[in-house]
């Protein structure tokens, strides 16, 4: 697993999201910062990347 430091844009997004959500995640694919009220226990991808991955899997079938 590769560890990356937050850039300034991500730091600002995390600060804003912490007031609305219990958990803050950074997408492993695109780096988008997003929030959720439920804890995710799997590989973390933002909703946009999840849709793209599902489309790719459907096209492969």
Phi, psi and omega in degrees: 000135181265132178257130181237149175276150177288140173271176185298322179296317180294323178298318178295317180296318180297318179301318180289318184290332181297336179280346183248329188238155178281324184236139178241132181233155174241125182298131179289342184265310186248347178087007179293138176265128179216160183245159178208155177270344179250145180283132178264135183244015180238187177299131189267123173226145177291163180304323180296314180292325177299317178297317179297319180295320178296319178296319179298318179294321179294322180292330180288337182282000000 
